[in-house]
Amino acid sequence: MKRRPHKIVSVVLLVVLIAGMGMACRIQSLESRNKRWAENTETAGKILTESGKKEAQKQTDGTENDAAAQNAKRVFGDEPAELYARSAVLMDADSGRVLFGKDADVVRPMASTTKIMTCILALEYLRKHPDQTIEVSDQAASQPKVHLGMQKGEVFYIKDLLYSLMLESHNDSAVAVAEGIAGSVEEFAKEMFNAGSNLKNKTVEEIFLQDFKKFSANDITFGVGQINSMSQTELKEIREKLEPHLEDTCISQNVQMLFFMLTDIINERTQLICCGTNASELVYEAFGVKNPDGYFMLKGVVSRKKQFIPAIIEAMQQ
């Protein structure tokens, strides 16, 4: 058979041309999709706050934000029908802006991430005590599934229990590790929280604004900040650090009143400091407590959204 190299070359060139056209179309499609996503995200962010879809609906009743609302709905949709979590949050990782929230401010248990933190603390402990053992207690042995199936009185190396903790998420192993390191789950929890606290190295301004929000009621704009801790000593130190700067922060944030909650999540109470015209009187009206030591002690108050804000606004309206 006579060879026809020119035909072979033509076929190869045709294949390359088709592949190139397909790749160009694919790139153009991706660029177009990314552009639409960026536009949708930008407009959605204008109306999606922590109240999510409800806030979007409020702003689109015959207003100029209808286009933004439609984009928001197209990007994020309604609240997922299978969103069974009690709390959820969708956040822009670069800016920290919350795009969607469902009870995002409610303090929740950390679930299995607690075991990750337990493992981190255990690894740090094992640097100095590599062969530390633990005798299984009643409390550890009685933990519900998923569990290793320990029996009271058995002895394990802590380093061995970390495999059970991290690979199978065994509850009894987690309790045993905590007791082996700190003596009790309660003491270990304090060590865990203190290890995760980043407040000591922050400036006054950073602490004030770490979780700070503005509210308006009765033509009054006020700000409320909050931190949580398991250490009463840490809360006292931070309160004394913040108190001299209350007035300056009130001015810099352009609010008429400033409230700052230092919440003890173990004892379920909040130390409250405040400044601004009638701020102290307002707290007394809302909670019926005075501040003989320069701060208010609000027993049973741990939630800004569900407990503090409603009581303050109600007092304003009286």
C-alpha positions as a printed NumPy array, in Angstrom:
array([[  0.   ,   0.   ,   0.   ],
       [  1.307,   3.431,  -0.897],
       [  1.807,   5.672,   2.12 ],
       [  0.117,   9.056,   2.193],
       [  1.977,  11.115,   4.801],
       [  0.176,  14.311,   3.865],
       [ -3.158,  12.712,   4.82 ],
       [ -1.783,  11.483,   8.164],
       [ -0.458,  14.953,   8.939],
       [ -3.83 ,  16.453,   8.005],
       [ -5.666,  14.094,  10.341],
       [ -3.258,  14.872,  13.194],
       [ -3.652,  18.61 ,  12.638],
       [ -7.433,  18.221,  12.561],
       [ -7.412,  16.316,  15.875],
       [ -5.148,  18.943,  17.461],
       [ -7.421,  21.72 ,  16.158],
       [-10.562,  20.073,  17.558],
       [ -8.871,  19.442,  20.932],
       [ -7.666,  23.024,  21.047],
       [-11.119,  24.378,  20.287],
       [-12.598,  22.139,  23.007],
       [-10.022,  23.319,  25.539],
       [-10.654,  26.963,  24.632],
       [-14.395,  26.494,  25.075],
       [-13.794,  24.772,  28.418],
       [-11.553,  27.605,  29.641],
       [-14.061,  30.205,  28.488],
       [-16.85 ,  28.308,  30.27 ],
       [-14.847,  28.156,  33.51 ],
       [-13.976,  31.833,  33.307],
       [-17.618,  32.705,  32.68 ],
       [-18.756,  30.55 ,  35.612],
       [-16.146,  32.028,  37.943],
       [-17.165,  35.537,  36.89 ],
       [-20.832,  34.785,  37.579],
       [-19.903,  33.272,  40.946],
       [-17.891,  36.359,  41.9  ],
       [-20.727,  38.673,  40.866],
       [-23.314,  36.583,  42.671],
       [-21.229,  36.337,  45.821],
       [-20.605,  40.091,  45.854],
       [-24.279,  40.984,  45.51 ],
       [-25.383,  38.213,  47.843],
       [-23.029,  39.468,  50.52 ],
       [-24.762,  42.862,  50.463],
       [-27.926,  41.412,  51.897],
       [-27.009,  38.082,  53.474],
       [-26.208,  38.706,  57.115],
       [-26.53 ,  36.298,  60.008],
       [-30.27 ,  36.352,  59.578],
       [-29.774,  34.855,  56.114],
       [-32.769,  34.52 ,  53.882],
       [-35.147,  36.378,  56.196],
       [-33.038,  39.514,  55.974],
       [-32.907,  39.169,  52.205],
       [-36.683,  38.984,  52.009],
       [-37.05 ,  42.097,  54.158],
       [-34.839,  44.098,  51.826],
       [-36.466,  42.98 ,  48.574],
       [-40.055,  44.07 ,  49.112],
       [-40.217,  46.511,  46.195],
       [-36.738,  47.911,  46.796],
       [-33.686,  48.324,  44.619],
       [-32.057,  45.215,  46.108],
       [-34.259,  42.755,  44.179],
       [-31.41 ,  41.81 ,  41.853],
       [-29.107,  41.198,  44.797],
       [-31.754,  39.08 ,  46.481],
       [-32.223,  36.963,  43.377],
       [-28.489,  36.449,  43.095],
       [-28.333,  35.539,  46.761],
       [-31.055,  32.97 ,  46.324],
       [-29.397,  31.577,  43.191],
       [-26.016,  31.252,  44.902],
       [-27.075,  30.072,  48.337],
       [-30.689,  29.007,  47.871],
       [-33.219,  28.604,  50.642],
       [-32.208,  27.082,  53.927],
       [-31.382,  23.474,  52.969],
       [-34.277,  21.128,  53.654],
       [-31.861,  18.643,  55.217],
       [-29.984,  21.133,  57.39 ],
       [-30.668,  19.336,  60.654],
       [-27.83 ,  21.014,  62.554],
       [-29.04 ,  23.297,  65.32 ],
       [-26.458,  25.888,  64.267],
       [-24.686,  26.551,  60.984],
       [-22.627,  29.308,  59.403],
       [-21.342,  30.064,  55.898],
       [-18.418,  32.472,  55.939],
       [-16.163,  34.09 ,  53.367],
       [-12.764,  32.733,  54.407],
       [-10.836,  35.745,  53.081],
       [-12.89 ,  38.578,  54.584],
       [-14.505,  36.794,  57.531],
       [-17.908,  38.074,  56.356],
       [-20.83 ,  35.874,  57.383],
       [-22.933,  35.054,  54.328],
       [-25.489,  32.802,  55.993],
       [-26.169,  31.885,  59.583],
       [-28.569,  29.712,  61.526],
       [-28.317,  30.486,  65.258],
       [-24.674,  31.27 ,  64.555],
       [-24.19 ,  33.148,  67.853],
       [-25.434,  30.345,  70.089],
       [-22.647,  28.664,  72.07 ],
       [-22.636,  24.941,  71.237],
       [-20.589,  21.949,  72.448],
       [-17.642,  21.206,  70.165],
       [-18.748,  17.595,  69.529],
       [-15.96 ,  15.369,  68.14 ],
       [-13.576,  18.289,  67.689],
       [-13.212,  17.99 ,  71.474],
       [-11.37 ,  14.723,  70.862],
       [ -8.955,  16.452,  68.498],
       [ -8.153,  19.011,  71.175],
       [ -7.837,  16.201,  73.73 ],
       [ -5.285,  14.499,  71.494],
       [ -3.271,  17.715,  71.042],
       [ -3.04 ,  18.293,  74.789],
       [ -2.173,  14.639,  75.35 ],
       [  0.665,  14.775,  72.822],
       [  2.088,  17.831,  74.56 ],
       [  1.794,  16.05 ,  77.922],
       [  3.509,  12.918,  76.571],
       [  6.596,  14.887,  75.633],
       [  7.449,  14.979,  79.335],
       [  5.662,  11.756,  80.355],
       [  6.025,   9.382,  77.375],
       [  5.218,   6.186,  79.314],
       [  2.405,   7.522,  81.5  ],
       [ -0.303,   4.952,  82.251],
       [ -3.893,   5.323,  83.402],
       [ -6.092,   2.991,  85.423],
       [ -9.623,   2.93 ,  84.04 ],
       [-12.178,   4.535,  86.34 ],
       [-15.884,   3.825,  86.744],
       [-16.691,   7.009,  84.831],
       [-14.506,   6.071,  81.882],
       [-15.785,   2.478,  81.734],
       [-19.419,   3.607,  81.781],
       [-19.215,   5.86 ,  78.707],
       [-21.768,   5.153,  75.959],
       [-21.006,   3.937,  72.466],
       [-18.925,   4.475,  70.463],
       [-16.478,   3.014,  72.988],
       [-13.469,   0.727,  73.26 ],
       [-15.166,  -1.423,  75.908],
       [-12.799,  -0.763,  78.793],
       [-13.334,  -2.405,  82.157],
       [-12.802,  -0.678,  85.477],
       [ -9.319,  -1.318,  86.851],
       [ -7.653,  -2.048,  83.508],
       [ -4.389,  -0.212,  82.856],
       [ -3.429,   1.399,  79.549],
       [ -0.607,   3.544,  78.211],
       [ -1.996,   6.962,  77.367],
       [ -0.077,   6.906,  74.099],
       [ -1.881,   3.702,  73.081],
       [ -5.294,   5.168,  73.879],
       [ -4.687,   7.994,  71.404],
       [ -5.122,   5.514,  68.539],
       [ -8.491,   4.502,  69.944],
       [ -9.351,   8.163,  70.487],
       [ -8.531,   9.403,  67.003],
       [ -9.185,   6.392,  64.76 ],
       [-12.469,   5.271,  66.301],
       [-13.522,   8.331,  68.362],
       [-14.037,   6.155,  71.456],
       [-15.719,   8.018,  74.308],
       [-14.236,   5.889,  77.094],
       [-10.718,   6.459,  75.764],
       [-11.308,  10.232,  75.753],
       [-12.416,  10.225,  79.399],
       [ -9.529,   7.965,  80.422],
       [ -6.977,  10.215,  78.723],
       [ -8.474,  13.324,  80.363],
       [ -8.402,  11.722,  83.809],
       [ -4.871,  10.43 ,  83.286],
       [ -3.558,  13.884,  82.457],
       [ -5.535,  16.213,  84.734],
       [ -7.147,  13.941,  87.333],
       [-10.717,  14.646,  86.199],
       [-12.657,  15.593,  83.113],
       [-13.556,  18.962,  84.671],
       [ -9.936,  19.91 ,  85.329],
       [ -8.907,  18.719,  81.885],
       [-11.631,  20.868,  80.327],
       [-10.173,  23.914,  82.067],
       [ -6.707,  23.08 ,  80.762],
       [ -8.168,  22.613,  77.297],
       [ -9.922,  25.966,  77.315],
       [ -6.883,  27.788,  78.699],
       [ -4.699,  26.209,  76.025],
       [ -7.092,  27.424,  73.338],
       [ -7.479,  30.93 ,  74.731],
       [ -5.719,  33.59 ,  72.676],
       [ -6.823,  36.571,  74.75 ],
       [ -3.67 ,  37.062,  76.784],
       [ -1.587,  38.18 ,  73.821],
       [ -4.233,  40.464,  72.304],
       [ -4.382,  44.226,  72.585],
       [ -7.238,  46.017,  74.345],
       [ -8.743,  47.007,  71.011],
       [ -8.529,  43.452,  69.669],
       [-10.298,  42.08 ,  72.739],
       [-13.038,  44.705,  72.53 ],
       [-13.668,  44.085,  68.854],
       [-13.16 ,  40.303,  68.761],
       [-16.905,  39.747,  69.074],
       [-18.456,  43.199,  68.998],
       [-21.818,  44.176,  67.493],
       [-23.867,  47.35 ,  67.267],
       [-27.593,  47.595,  67.916],
       [-30.207,  50.358,  67.721],
       [-33.372,  50.873,  69.751],
       [-35.387,  53.995,  70.608],
       [-32.968,  56.158,  68.577],
       [-30.071,  54.898,  70.697],
       [-27.084,  53.143,  69.169],
       [-25.216,  50.883,  71.544],
       [-22.475,  48.299,  71.221],
       [-22.142,  44.94 ,  72.95 ],
       [-18.967,  42.88 ,  73.043],
       [-18.436,  39.472,  74.615],
       [-15.715,  36.998,  75.493],
       [-16.078,  33.541,  77.057],
       [-13.731,  31.821,  79.45 ],
       [-13.609,  28.966,  81.937],
       [-11.082,  30.784,  84.102],
       [-12.321,  33.301,  86.647],
       [ -8.756,  34.543,  87.03 ],
       [ -8.479,  35.241,  83.304],
       [-11.826,  37.067,  83.281],
       [-10.762,  39.247,  86.21 ],
       [ -7.455,  40.119,  84.539],
       [ -9.149,  41.013,  81.255],
       [-11.863,  43.069,  82.976],
       [ -9.245,  45.112,  84.814],
       [ -7.366,  45.528,  81.535],
       [-10.442,  46.784,  79.67 ],
       [-12.07 ,  49.072,  82.239],
       [ -9.73 ,  52.085,  81.737],
       [-10.48 ,  52.054,  77.998],
       [-14.286,  51.884,  78.037],
       [-14.883,  55.576,  77.336],
       [-12.323,  55.727,  74.527],
       [-13.809,  52.648,  72.855],
       [-17.307,  54.087,  73.156],
       [-16.136,  57.19 ,  71.288],
       [-14.084,  55.352,  68.663],
       [-16.992,  53.026,  67.859],
       [-19.412,  55.964,  67.67 ],
       [-21.962,  54.465,  70.078],
       [-23.912,  56.164,  72.856],
       [-23.565,  53.238,  75.217],
       [-21.096,  50.375,  75.431],
       [-21.591,  47.064,  77.209],
       [-18.99 ,  44.316,  77.504],
       [-19.821,  40.806,  78.697],
       [-17.14 ,  38.639,  80.313],
       [-18.882,  35.272,  80.498],
       [-17.911,  32.426,  82.811],
       [-19.255,  29.421,  80.919],
       [-18.57 ,  26.981,  83.749],
       [-20.536,  28.851,  86.415],
       [-22.991,  30.305,  83.874],
       [-22.665,  33.953,  84.811],
       [-21.395,  37.157,  83.252],
       [-19.37 ,  40.05 ,  84.576],
       [-20.657,  43.161,  82.816],
       [-18.853,  46.464,  82.447],
       [-20.422,  49.426,  80.694],
       [-20.209,  53.139,  79.972],
       [-22.391,  55.84 ,  78.469],
       [-25.237,  58.041,  79.684],
       [-27.695,  56.022,  81.789],
       [-25.982,  52.732,  80.891],
       [-25.713,  51.583,  84.518],
       [-29.296,  52.623,  85.255],
       [-30.445,  50.665,  82.222],
       [-28.703,  47.501,  83.423],
       [-30.336,  47.899,  86.824],
       [-33.763,  48.247,  85.185],
       [-33.144,  45.191,  83.014],
       [-31.652,  42.812,  85.553],
       [-32.312,  44.324,  88.992],
       [-28.651,  44.214,  90.075],
       [-26.226,  46.925,  91.155],
       [-22.498,  47.349,  90.646],
       [-20.865,  48.002,  94.026],
       [-17.54 ,  46.625,  92.756],
       [-17.579,  48.623,  89.531],
       [-19.131,  45.835,  87.462],
       [-22.425,  43.956,  87.343],
       [-22.639,  40.24 ,  88.073],
       [-25.404,  38.732,  85.953],
       [-26.075,  35.219,  87.211],
       [-27.497,  32.806,  84.664],
       [-26.815,  35.189,  81.762],
       [-24.526,  33.685,  79.113],
       [-26.169,  34.573,  75.79 ],
       [-25.944,  38.034,  74.314],
       [-28.556,  37.33 ,  71.641],
       [-31.185,  35.51 ,  73.698],
       [-30.742,  36.981,  77.182],
       [-28.871,  40.274,  77.295],
       [-30.104,  42.153,  74.216],
       [-33.842,  41.456,  74.712],
       [-33.682,  42.559,  78.367],
       [-31.794,  45.769,  77.542],
       [-34.126,  46.732,  74.697],
       [-37.174,  46.072,  76.848],
       [-35.73 ,  48.336,  79.557],
       [-35.114,  51.06 ,  76.937],
       [-38.71 ,  50.931,  75.822],
       [-40.171,  51.36 ,  79.281]])
